[in-house]
């Protein structure tokens, strides 16, 4: 993938030991998405597409998001994700002005080893385990108030959240230094045709108050 010119550059973020891919951190991340510092967490990068294996550099995550902003990447993951956040139909393959989301959020993939394969291939168990400690260091650095976990299988392989604060199996919290909390909501992986119109109000409620999202899940 190529880094396209014209997209707003991400801000610099220090990368903890154990990370291979630098996260995308939008220029307005500190101002928040709907008023919250918002980290979107994907699962992994794969290294094979168009029947060719590629070498992925440390800026690959940023390059992927930049291509989305420039409307160059056609992967379903990004398109459904924008629909979840904005609750809009697509026009010409994309949500209208969905690219305005990315300067307001951070994006990172949990697994820090490229998957040896193509879309649909999964990381190894060791890859998840090796990524747990660096992930906890990263959220200390970025200090998100909300984390949208894109994939319930990913959620099952992440570090355990604080048991005393868990609101639902798919809503938990990581305590941060200084008493802050990073609340997480795990959803179905957007690449697999998720029901974006039903997920949108849950995500919006989660941004406002995780307990409201928990009630919506229990009532569903």
C-alpha positions in Angstrom: 0.0 0.0 0.0 1.2 3.5 -0.7 1.0 6.5 1.6 -1.3 9.0 -0.2 -0.6 12.7 -0.2 -3.1 15.2 1.1 -4.4 13.4 4.2 -4.0 15.0 7.6 -0.8 13.6 9.2 -1.2 11.6 12.4 0.4 13.0 15.5 3.5 11.4 16.9 3.0 8.8 19.6 5.8 7.0 21.5 5.7 3.3 20.8 6.3 1.0 23.8 8.7 -1.9 23.6 7.3 -5.0 21.8 5.4 -3.0 19.1 6.2 -3.3 15.5 3.5 -1.1 14.0 3.0 2.6 15.0 -0.6 3.5 15.7 -2.6 6.0 13.8 -3.3 8.9 16.2 -5.4 11.6 14.6 -4.5 15.3 14.9 -7.7 15.9 16.9 -7.5 12.7 19.0 -7.0 14.7 22.3 -10.1 16.7 21.5 -12.1 13.5 21.2 -14.7 11.8 19.1 -18.1 12.8 20.6 -16.1 14.3 23.4 -14.1 11.1 24.3 -10.5 10.0 23.5 -11.4 7.1 21.3 -9.2 4.2 20.3 -10.4 1.8 17.6 -8.7 -1.6 18.0 -8.4 -4.0 15.1 -7.0 -7.5 15.3 -4.0 -7.8 12.9 -2.4 -7.1 9.5 -2.0 -9.8 6.9 0.9 -9.8 4.5 -0.5 -11.3 1.4 -2.9 -9.6 -1.1 -3.2 -9.7 -4.9 -1.5 -13.1 -4.8 1.7 -11.5 -3.6 3.5 -11.5 -0.2 4.5 -8.0 1.1 7.0 -6.7 3.7 5.1 -4.5 6.1 7.0 -1.5 7.6 6.5 0.1 10.9 4.2 2.8 9.4 1.9 0.3 7.7 -1.1 1.0 10.1 -0.8 4.7 9.4 -0.6 4.0 5.6 -3.8 2.0 5.8 -5.7 4.7 7.5 -4.3 7.3 5.1 -5.6 5.3 2.2 -9.0 5.1 3.8 -9.0 8.9 4.2 -8.0 9.3 0.6 -10.7 6.7 -0.4 -8.1 4.4 -1.9 -8.6 1.3 0.1 -11.6 -0.8 -0.7 -11.5 -3.3 2.3 -15.0 -3.9 3.8 -13.6 -3.6 7.3 -13.1 0.2 7.0 -16.4 0.8 5.2 -18.5 -1.0 7.7 -16.6 0.7 10.6 -17.4 4.1 9.2 -21.1 3.1 8.9 -21.1 1.9 12.5 -19.7 5.3 13.7 -21.9 7.5 11.4 -25.0 5.5 10.8 -25.2 6.3 7.1 -25.7 4.4 3.9 -22.8 4.3 1.4 -22.6 6.4 -1.7 -20.3 5.2 -4.4 -18.9 2.6 -2.1 -18.2 4.9 0.9 -20.0 6.7 3.6 -20.3 10.3 2.6 -17.6 12.3 4.4 -16.7 9.3 6.6 -13.1 10.2 6.2 -13.7 13.1 8.7 -13.8 10.5 11.5 -10.1 9.6 11.3 -8.5 12.8 12.5 -10.6 12.5 15.7 -9.6 8.9 16.7 -6.7 6.6 17.2 -6.5 3.3 15.4 -4.2 0.3 16.2 -4.1 -3.4 15.5 -3.6 -5.5 18.7 -1.4 -8.2 17.1 2.0 -6.9 16.3 3.2 -9.7 14.0 1.9 -9.8 10.4 -0.3 -12.7 9.7 1.3 -15.0 7.2 -1.6 -15.1 4.8 -4.5 -13.3 3.3 -7.8 -11.9 4.6 -9.6 -14.5 6.8 -6.3 -16.1 8.1 -5.9 -15.8 11.8 -2.9 -15.0 14.1 -1.4 -17.7 16.2 -2.1 -18.0 19.9 1.4 -16.9 20.7 1.0 -13.8 18.7 -2.0 -12.7 20.9 -0.1 -13.6 24.1 3.0 -11.6 23.0 0.9 -8.5 22.3 -0.8 -8.3 25.7 1.9 -6.5 27.6 2.7 -3.9 24.8 -1.0 -3.2 24.5 -1.3 -2.3 28.2 1.7 0.0 27.8 0.2 1.6 24.7 -3.1 2.5 26.4 -1.1 4.1 29.3 0.6 6.3 26.6 -2.6 7.2 24.6 -4.9 7.1 27.6 -8.1 6.5 25.7 -11.4 6.9 27.6 -13.2 4.5 25.2 -11.9 1.5 23.2 -13.9 -0.1 20.4 -12.7 -3.7 20.1 -13.4 -4.9 16.5 -13.9 -8.6 16.9 -15.3 -10.7 19.7 -12.6 -13.4 19.1 -10.0 -10.6 19.6 -11.7 -9.6 22.9 -11.5 -13.2 24.1 -7.7 -13.1 23.7 -7.0 -9.7 25.2 -5.7 -9.1 28.7 -8.5 -9.6 31.3 -10.3 -6.4 32.4 -11.0 -5.4 36.0 -13.6 -7.9 37.3 -15.2 -5.5 39.7 -16.0 -3.0 37.0 -17.3 -5.3 34.3 -20.8 -4.3 33.1 -21.3 -7.1 30.5 -19.2 -9.8 29.0 -18.4 -7.5 26.1 -18.0 -4.3 28.2 -15.0 -4.0 30.5 -12.5 -1.6 31.7 -8.7 -1.3 32.0 -7.6 0.9 34.9 -4.9 3.5 34.0 -2.5 5.2 36.3 -3.8 8.2 38.2 -7.3 6.6 38.6 -8.4 7.0 35.0 -10.2 4.2 33.2 -10.2 2.9 29.6 -13.6 1.4 28.9 -13.9 -1.2 26.2 -16.8 -2.4 24.0 -16.3 -5.5 21.9 -18.4 -5.8 18.7 -18.6 -8.3 15.9 -15.7 -7.9 13.5 -16.8 -5.2 10.9 -15.4 -7.1 8.0 -18.1 -9.7 8.2 -21.2 -7.8 7.3 -22.1 -6.5 10.7 -25.5 -4.9 11.3 -24.1 -1.3 11.5 -27.5 0.4 11.9 -28.1 -1.6 15.1 -24.6 -1.2 16.4 -24.5 2.5 15.9 -26.8 3.5 18.9 -24.9 1.0 21.1 -21.6 2.6 20.3 -23.0 6.1 20.8 -24.4 5.1 24.1 -21.0 3.5 25.0 -19.3 6.8 24.2 -21.7 8.7 26.5 -21.9 6.2 29.4 -20.9 2.5 29.2 -23.7 1.5 31.6 -26.2 2.7 29.0 -24.6 0.5 26.4 -24.7 -2.4 28.8 -28.4 -2.0 29.4 -29.0 -1.9 25.7 -27.2 -5.2 25.3 -29.1 -6.8 28.1 -32.4 -5.6 26.7 -31.6 -6.9 23.2 
